[in-house]
């Protein structure tokens, strides 16, 4: 993939909710957002609707970057982290604070590296 940036939307494109986009360059994978959607009336018995993360299985994710703490952007994070090897989760103090309680609830907080950033920070 020399020099090519591949952008793969796994959810949130043309729909409300399930925001998750993969950015892949020279084998490095970064995921922006890990959202979910809430079921509609026709989804009887369904609690949550998650993006299809099969594209990520077997790949190492360097980071999940969270843009903000709305459920359609962070609600699917625990489900993603259970299925995919991820080095760290990056977000602002507020976003990570809200996400930490979600990870605690799912028993994932001790195994997840949270990296706090501030506006203007550059992350490589």
C-alpha positions as CSV (number, residue, x, y, z in Angstrom):
1,X,0.0,0.0,0.0
2,X,3.0,2.2,-0.3
3,X,1.9,5.9,0.1
4,X,-1.8,5.1,-0.3
5,X,-4.3,6.1,2.4
6,X,-7.3,3.8,2.5
7,X,-10.4,5.2,4.2
8,X,-13.0,2.6,5.1
9,X,-16.3,3.7,6.7
10,X,-17.7,0.8,8.8
11,X,-20.7,2.8,9.9
12,X,-22.2,6.2,10.1
13,X,-22.1,6.9,6.4
14,X,-25.5,7.8,5.0
15,X,-27.1,6.9,8.4
16,X,-27.5,8.3,11.9
17,X,-25.4,6.4,14.4
18,X,-22.7,3.7,14.2
19,X,-20.0,6.2,13.4
20,X,-16.8,4.3,12.8
21,X,-14.1,5.0,10.1
22,X,-10.9,3.2,9.5
23,X,-7.8,5.0,8.2
24,X,-5.1,2.7,6.9
25,X,-1.7,3.6,5.6
26,X,1.3,1.3,5.0
27,X,-0.3,-1.3,7.3
28,X,-0.9,1.1,10.1
29,X,-4.5,1.2,11.2
30,X,-6.3,4.0,13.1
31,X,-10.0,4.0,13.8
32,X,-11.9,7.3,14.3
33,X,-14.9,6.8,16.6
34,X,-16.6,3.6,17.7
35,X,-20.3,4.4,17.8
36,X,-23.5,2.5,18.0
37,X,-27.1,3.1,17.0
38,X,-30.3,2.5,18.9
39,X,-32.8,0.1,17.3
40,X,-35.9,1.4,15.5
41,X,-39.4,0.1,16.1
42,X,-38.9,-2.7,13.5
43,X,-35.9,-4.1,15.5
44,X,-38.0,-6.0,18.1
45,X,-35.7,-7.6,20.7
46,X,-32.6,-5.7,19.6
47,X,-30.9,-3.6,22.3
48,X,-28.1,-2.0,20.2
49,X,-27.0,-1.8,16.6
50,X,-23.2,-2.0,16.1
51,X,-21.1,-1.4,13.0
52,X,-19.7,-4.4,11.2
53,X,-16.1,-4.7,12.4
54,X,-15.2,-7.8,10.4
55,X,-12.8,-5.7,8.3
56,X,-10.7,-5.1,11.5
57,X,-10.4,-8.7,12.7
58,X,-6.9,-10.0,12.5
59,X,-5.5,-6.4,12.2
60,X,-3.6,-4.5,14.9
61,X,-5.2,-1.1,15.5
62,X,-2.7,1.5,16.7
63,X,-5.4,3.7,18.1
64,X,-9.0,4.5,18.4
65,X,-9.5,8.3,18.2
66,X,-12.7,9.5,19.8
67,X,-14.0,12.8,18.5
68,X,-16.6,13.3,21.3
69,X,-18.6,11.4,23.8
70,X,-22.0,11.0,22.2
71,X,-23.1,7.3,22.1
72,X,-23.2,7.3,18.3
73,X,-19.4,7.9,18.5
74,X,-18.3,6.0,21.6
75,X,-21.1,3.6,22.5
76,X,-19.6,0.7,20.6
77,X,-16.1,1.0,22.0
78,X,-16.3,-1.8,24.5
79,X,-17.6,-4.2,21.9
80,X,-14.8,-3.2,19.5
81,X,-12.1,-3.6,22.2
82,X,-13.3,-7.1,23.0
83,X,-12.9,-8.1,19.3
84,X,-9.8,-6.2,18.1
85,X,-6.3,-5.8,19.4
86,X,-5.9,-2.0,20.0
87,X,-2.9,-0.2,21.4
88,X,-4.6,2.9,22.8
89,X,-7.8,5.0,22.9
90,X,-7.2,8.7,22.3
91,X,-9.6,11.5,23.3
92,X,-10.1,14.7,25.4
93,X,-10.3,14.6,29.2
94,X,-14.1,14.8,29.1
95,X,-14.6,12.1,26.5
96,X,-12.2,9.7,28.2
97,X,-13.8,10.4,31.5
98,X,-17.2,9.3,30.2
99,X,-15.6,6.4,28.3
100,X,-13.8,5.1,31.4
101,X,-17.0,4.4,33.2
102,X,-18.3,2.5,30.2
103,X,-15.0,0.5,30.1
104,X,-15.3,-0.2,33.9
105,X,-18.8,-1.5,33.4
106,X,-17.6,-3.9,30.7
107,X,-14.5,-5.0,32.7
108,X,-12.1,-3.5,30.2
109,X,-10.6,-0.5,32.0
110,X,-7.5,-2.3,33.3
111,X,-6.6,-3.6,29.8
112,X,-7.1,-0.4,27.9
113,X,-4.6,2.4,27.6
114,X,-6.3,5.8,27.5
115,X,-4.3,8.7,26.1
116,X,-5.6,12.2,26.9
117,X,-5.1,15.0,24.4
118,X,-5.9,18.7,24.4
119,X,-7.0,21.0,21.6
120,X,-4.0,21.7,19.4
121,X,-2.0,18.6,20.4
122,X,-0.3,16.7,17.6
123,X,-0.3,12.9,17.8
124,X,1.9,10.7,15.6
